[in-house]
Amino acid sequence: MQATERTSHRKAAKDRAAKAPAPEIAVSHRRIEWNLAGTGKAAMGALFLLLAACTTPGPKHHLPYPDHPMNWEPVPALSARLTVYRTSPEGPTWYFPFAASRSSIVQIDGVALGTVGIDEYFIRDTSPGQHVLRVELPGWPGACETSIDLTAGKSHLFEVAPRRSYFLATLPGQVVLGVPIVGAVVGPAAVLGGAAAESLGQACGGPFSIAAVEVETARTKLVNLRSSD
């Protein structure tokens, strides 16, 4: 009887010993899965950081206008000085989707001059005489062009501002965007189509206008702005 009990105990102990590694194996599998998941998350995070590094612009000095040396330095006798700025508030940020936070691009005679976002400015010296200023927003149809005549030895100031009529032309498309399923398919084309139609044939079309401003008027706005360079 006792021998039989001892035999039964030994068998049970062996069975428990044989089964003991199974939980360890399961735990190991869970650890491997967790490590793999962690590695995947780390790789994904690294990818996002890499993409951000590729798409994020370099640091800006954001020099306040009163501190900019070209604000108080004399204009060279054979040059003309341009100051281009954009202020806030520009009215509600309703005028068209996602545009308020983006910088508009300014060109002179087809050559890039600088960019301006809200509450930003830039200053450039250029040749005097007749030129064409152009402002546009990448990805949106149309642009505003204006002919200017710059005087040597003088400063000229220009303000970039949103065009209300451009926004109004995108409203039907924005309504379509709100329609489930259909909006996702045809909404973007409807928005861009309305914007393109509004600017068609206009010298000053596109999301923004650019216009000359009197020095006294401009300086009251520039005092709180920062450089876009």
Order of alpha helices (4+ residues) and beta strands (2+ residues): alpha-alpha-alpha-beta-beta-beta-beta-beta-beta-beta-alpha-alpha-beta-alpha-beta
